[in-house]
Amino acid sequence: MPSKRIEWIDFCRIFTAFCVIVRHCDRPYGYFPYITDLFNYRSLIFFFFLMAGYFTHAAQPGQWVDWTRTKRLLVPYVFWTLIALALLVPLQHVEQISVGDWSWCSWQLPLQEMGLLHWCYWDISNVPLWYLRTLIIISFFAPLIQRLPTKAMLGLTLLCFAASDVLCWADAEAAASRRMTGVNWLPFRFYESVLAVGFFSAGLLIRRCADGERFTSFVRSYSWIAPAGSLILLPGVLFWGFYPPVQSSALVLLGVATTMSIGALVARYFPRACHWIAQWGPAAFFVYVTHFILLHWLRMLLTGDYSGHLTLLQTHLAPWGILVVGLVLYKLFVRFFPGFMRVVALAPAEVVSHGSTQ
């Protein structure tokens, strides 16, 4: 593993977390949030899977599964599920609660919030947790993937990319079947988890072939190509109404490459800004798992409705406000509860140590 943090990657972490917030806010057609959503081709979460693979520890001899990392990820998964259950579910049922109707509450609710009853991620309260759930499963089998020869690992990556493009249409048919008959053979959005395996495997493959310096040098050498390609294809995606572009693994790959290229370009031409933003890189996970909660409480405050629509001005300002609040909360919690943040927010040891001594 790289011995020190890589600034342009930490910049990309915060940049991606911010774009995820934009993604989950209202996106009026033709306005900045909508264009931003399409420009990266909804590749955002797959950048995190790629980096998770790249920074995965090398498997020990004879190791086939990773219990240690799995248990480390399970704790925040359960914790943030319970937080979402306590802070978001009551908002969804505030009218029923006001008249004393608790019929929506059942023993299945925690399992539903974890996404364990089905693989659909938008029926649960804290949508971002699907990433963590999928990462837990992939991380458990990471040593098995690491034992693959380089060519086999490349084959797995390409197979997952191809399978995702096929399964996304099967998922759509399964969703239609569920709406009509209540029965389906394939968990909805399963194709995104298959694509996640592909990007995680790609991260492992990159790490096997290039250390931090070589990886950085490669991205910098070709940093203009991916953003140019995204800009060239964007009008076509808008014109043909390709929705959602995440159903194309090629476009998602272009979006991930664009994210990395933007980080490399900012590091090259705006090093001070990159350095300042990269300092917040360790907070990206916390921002990611809390932004959906902050968003809906903000939405409830501004509109009085859990699903209410923000005004155009609020839509443009909300992501910035949520990002700032998330970063401030992270800073405060690291300062006063460093051990807690290391467990539930995966805060790096050096950040926790620095925060606890301030």
Secondary structure, 3 states (H helix, E strand, C coil): CCCCCCHHHHHHHHHHHHHHHHHHCCCCCCCHHHHHHHHCCCCHHHHHHHHHHHCCCCCCCCCCCCHHHHHHHHHHHHHHHHHHHHHCHHHHCHHHHHCCCCCCCCCCHHHHHCCCCCCCCCCCCCCCHHHHHHHHHHHHCHHHHHCCCHHHHHHHHHHHHHHHHHHHHHHHHHHHHHHHHCCCCCCCCHHHHHHHHHHHHHHHHHHHHCCHHHHHHHHHHCCCHHHHHHHHHHHHHHHHCCCCHHHCHHHHHHHHHHHHHHHHHHHHHCHHHHHHHHCCHHHHHHHHHHHHHHHHHHHHHHHCCCCCCCCHHHHHHHHHHHHHHHHHHHHHHHHHCHHHHHHHCCCCHHHHHHHHCC
